[in-house]
C-alpha cells in the first residue's frame, strides 16, 4: 500500500528536466523503460549497477533497478502504477543497504515527456523518497533524526538525478529517432 508523502515522512523530492530532440509523437517512455537494456541503464549514471524488467504476480510491469545513492546500495522494485507513451508512474518499496545495516524506503519515480514544439520535448525525471515504518525504526536505532536523514537523502538524490536525467533524455531521444538504444 502506498504511503502518501507529507512533512512528517518526506526524505527527498528531486525534479530534473532535460531536452529530448525528437517529435513528441515518436517518444514512448513506457516502451523505452520496459525494454531498457541493462547496459544502457548502466551508461546513464556511474551509480547504476544493474536493471531488469519483470512482472508482478498480478501481471503489472516491474522494473528492478540496483544503484548506489549517498553511500547506500539501493535495490528498487518499481511497479508501474500508470504507464503510457508520455508518462510512467513507478512505485517501489526499496531495500537500502548501508554500512549501518538494512532498511526500506518508498520511492515514487515519475518519468514525463511534455511537447515543446514539433521537434522537441521536455523530459521530466521526478523522484520522491518517503520513510517507511522500517525506516523510522532504523533511524531511531541509530540515533538519527528524520531531518538529518532527509538532508542527506536530498543531497544524494539531487546529485544522482542531475547525472542520470540528461542521459535518460538522450537515450529516450535515440530510441524515438532510431528505434534502438545507445547514447
PyMOL commands that set and color helices and strands:
alter all, ss='L'
color gray80, all
select helices_A, chain A and resi 24-26+29-34+38-43+133-141+146-178
alter helices_A, ss='H'
color red, helices_A
select strands_A, chain A and resi 10-20+48-55+61-69+72-84+87-98+101-117+120-131
alter strands_A, ss='S'
color yellow, strands_A
deselect
rebuild
show_as cartoon
